[in-house]
Amino acid sequence: MAPIQVKKICCIGAGYVGGPTCAVIALKCPHIQVTIVDLNQQRIDAWNSDELPIYEPGLDEVVKAARGKNLFFSTDVDKGIEEADLIFVSVNTPTKKSGIGAGFAADLKFLQLATRRIAEVAKSSKIVVEKSTVPCRTADAMRTILEANSKPGCSFDILSNPEFLAEGTAIEDLFAPDRVLIGSLQTQQGKDACEALTQVYANWVPRERILTVGLWSSELSKLAANAMLAQRISSVNALSAICEATGANIDEVAYAVGKDTRMGSKFLKASVGFGGSCFQKDILNLVYLSESLHLPEVAKYWRAVVEMNEYQKSRFANKVVDTLFNTITGKKIAILGWAFKKDTGDTRESPAITLANHFLNEKARINIYDPQVSKDQIWLDLTDYGDIPAEPIKPHVTISQSVEEACHNAEAIVVCTEWDEFKKLDWQKIYDNCPRPAFVFDGRLILDRKALTNIGFKVTTIGTGDRL
Ligand SMILES: NC(=O)c1ccc[n+]([C@@H]2O[C@H](COP(=O)([O-])OP(=O)(O)OC[C@H]3O[C@@H](n4cnc5c(N)ncnc54)[C@H](O)[C@@H]3O)[C@@H](O)[C@H]2O)c1
């Protein structure tokens, strides 16, 4: 049987990955009908409105160009499945909160529910593509579920096609990916399914960038890529602590190290720590996988990457308290940036949340500003989605509409996200409205330390010690 020509795609999961990825597929493949489905009505309504549910540069234009033509958003999951000949499963795979593997293993319940739904609803053969990040050999479980529940005449091919986009540059990444990775069974049928998906991407991605490998290699490559990216950040953050103690400068060290072509300069920026929904989750997943495979040394190695990240966040929070003469009780602290990085409104695992909790524990008053994160989202994060009562912290938290408002009368200003607008602030004006001494803590190494010091601020920057 020759590879099928994909005419209709369904994507289950209209999140940070499913939405942008399939919107770009629709834009680049006008001959393919793309329907993105989700159980979350609010999210689908937002995708169908002028206020998209996620902020991502360039996304609005892509959605507007394709929506209503060959791109549709719907809560009718069953119809989407029935009509499609290729289905992306792009649901969330968070870290398990309870049971075996709690705190480490991936919770695959959403993925399995979506897979079951495909088996129950499908009346014709489908290519099912695992887009979510999953532990190695999850495709096997998906195949077993599909085969055990399928109707006569329906067959399913499983592909792994992990997503490598980075939030903040998702559209750029999807337009010109470094690579597209497709894993399949190495049977003729598996290879035909792989070719069908390859032909979809080949509408805009050069063939040499579409890598085809075995299923398990594909699944593991995604975990490996995230683990190695996070490991670079933890490595540079570990070095930043040495810099602070010795007077070396982490930006200079990272620049010198990154000039080595074997290494490259990307992902060597020291910071208050990495966040986002993926790095920590995927490393913990790798740790769990290693332990399950009786490889404790391997598990320990990767766990250290997460531990270093936790250390960096608490080290920075402690530094704020130490610098403010060992107490921040009752003091006003401005937190600039709540998203886990610039150009996204995503706050999952954002270091700002850890810092805010630390400051609240120390009984400080915090004033938060972020250009893209809503007030509601900040409250969800501060209350751990309702697990922590809001009432006791309410008097200590203010969410501001501008930097100036957040910093007015602040005894310390803490930069948590590297938003470009923070580089261009009128720092003299901010200084004029702060009590003395006025402290700035640059958790992202984006500010002009010398200029701020000249204004009169006492500036603490990660990885630079006291030397200017
Ligand atoms: N966010 C990223 O930058 C990124 C990058 C690469 C890979 N990934 C991986 O992609 C996957 C999705 O991540 P995300 O950030 O898009 O998650 P997300 O939480 O933003 O979106 C997942 C969506 O799936 C929906 N969903 C869950 N179960 C469903 C079901 N049975 N039927 C229909 N809809 C269902 C949820 O309602 C939600 O809207 C995860 O495995 C993640 O690790 C994420």
The ligand as an SDF file (V2000), in Angstrom:
LIG
                    3D

 44 48  0  0  0  0  0  0  0  0999 V2000
    4.6120   24.0920   25.9200 N   0  0  0  0  0  0  0  0  0  0  0  0
    5.6970   23.8300   25.2080 C   0  0  0  0  0  0  0  0  0  0  0  0
    6.5160   24.6940   24.9470 O   0  0  0  0  0  0  0  0  0  0  0  0
    5.9530   22.4330   24.7120 C   0  0  0  0  0  0  0  0  0  0  0  0
    6.9780   22.2300   23.7800 C   0  0  0  0  0  0  0  0  0  0  0  0
    7.1820   20.9560   23.2860 C   0  0  0  0  0  0  0  0  0  0  0  0
    6.4000   19.8940   23.7320 C   0  0  0  0  0  0  0  0  0  0  0  0
    5.4280   20.1100   24.6740 N   0  0  0  0  0  0  0  0  0  0  0  0
    4.5980   18.9660   25.0880 C   0  0  0  0  0  0  0  0  0  0  0  0
    3.3680   19.0330   24.3610 O   0  0  0  0  0  0  0  0  0  0  0  0
    2.2960   18.5330   25.1770 C   0  0  0  0  0  0  0  0  0  0  0  0
    1.2130   19.5930   25.2960 C   0  0  0  0  0  0  0  0  0  0  0  0
    1.7600   20.7150   25.9540 O   0  0  0  0  0  0  0  0  0  0  0  0
    0.9910   22.1010   26.0110 P   0  0  0  0  0  0  0  0  0  0  0  0
    1.9390   23.0730   26.6220 O   0  0  0  0  0  0  0  0  0  0  0  0
    0.3920   22.3860   24.6920 O   0  0  0  0  0  0  0  0  0  0  0  0
   -0.1920   21.7350   27.0600 O   0  0  0  0  0  0  0  0  0  0  0  0
   -1.4980   22.5560   27.3740 P   0  0  0  0  0  0  0  0  0  0  0  0
   -1.8820   22.1970   28.7510 O   0  0  0  0  0  0  0  0  0  0  0  0
   -1.3090   23.9840   27.0070 O   0  0  0  0  0  0  0  0  0  0  0  0
   -2.5910   21.9690   26.3420 O   0  0  0  0  0  0  0  0  0  0  0  0
   -3.0970   20.6990   26.4110 C   0  0  0  0  0  0  0  0  0  0  0  0
   -4.5650   20.7510   26.0210 C   0  0  0  0  0  0  0  0  0  0  0  0
   -5.0670   19.4180   25.8950 O   0  0  0  0  0  0  0  0  0  0  0  0
   -6.4310   19.4260   26.2810 C   0  0  0  0  0  0  0  0  0  0  0  0
   -6.8460   18.0500   26.5620 N   0  0  0  0  0  0  0  0  0  0  0  0
   -6.4300   17.2320   27.5630 C   0  0  0  0  0  0  0  0  0  0  0  0
   -7.0140   16.0350   27.4590 N   0  0  0  0  0  0  0  0  0  0  0  0
   -7.8630   16.0920   26.3960 C   0  0  0  0  0  0  0  0  0  0  0  0
   -8.7320   15.1550   25.7640 C   0  0  0  0  0  0  0  0  0  0  0  0
   -8.8550   13.9080   26.2310 N   0  0  0  0  0  0  0  0  0  0  0  0
   -9.4360   15.5570   24.6950 N   0  0  0  0  0  0  0  0  0  0  0  0
   -9.3120   16.8210   24.2170 C   0  0  0  0  0  0  0  0  0  0  0  0
   -8.4810   17.7430   24.7390 N   0  0  0  0  0  0  0  0  0  0  0  0
   -7.7640   17.3730   25.8160 C   0  0  0  0  0  0  0  0  0  0  0  0
   -6.4430   20.3270   27.4930 C   0  0  0  0  0  0  0  0  0  0  0  0
   -7.7600   20.8150   27.7460 O   0  0  0  0  0  0  0  0  0  0  0  0
   -5.4700   21.4250   27.0710 C   0  0  0  0  0  0  0  0  0  0  0  0
   -6.1250   22.5330   26.4900 O   0  0  0  0  0  0  0  0  0  0  0  0
    2.9270   18.1350   26.5150 C   0  0  0  0  0  0  0  0  0  0  0  0
    3.2320   16.7620   26.4700 O   0  0  0  0  0  0  0  0  0  0  0  0
    4.2150   18.9610   26.5380 C   0  0  0  0  0  0  0  0  0  0  0  0
    5.2110   18.3410   27.3030 O   0  0  0  0  0  0  0  0  0  0  0  0
    5.1790   21.3680   25.1500 C   0  0  0  0  0  0  0  0  0  0  0  0
  1  2  1  0
  2  3  2  0
  2  4  1  0
  4  5  1  0
  4 44  2  0
  5  6  2  0
  6  7  1  0
  7  8  2  0
  8  9  1  0
  8 44  1  0
  9 10  1  0
  9 42  1  0
 10 11  1  0
 11 12  1  0
 11 40  1  0
 12 13  1  0
 13 14  1  0
 14 15  2  0
 14 16  1  0
 14 17  1  0
 17 18  1  0
 18 19  2  0
 18 20  1  0
 18 21  1  0
 21 22  1  0
 22 23  1  0
 23 24  1  0
 23 38  1  0
 24 25  1  0
 25 26  1  0
 25 36  1  0
 26 27  1  0
 26 35  1  0
 27 28  2  0
 28 29  1  0
 29 30  1  0
 29 35  2  0
 30 31  1  0
 30 32  2  0
 32 33  1  0
 33 34  2  0
 34 35  1  0
 36 37  1  0
 36 38  1  0
 38 39  1  0
 40 41  1  0
 40 42  1  0
 42 43  1  0
M  CHG  2   8   1  16  -1
M  END
$$$$
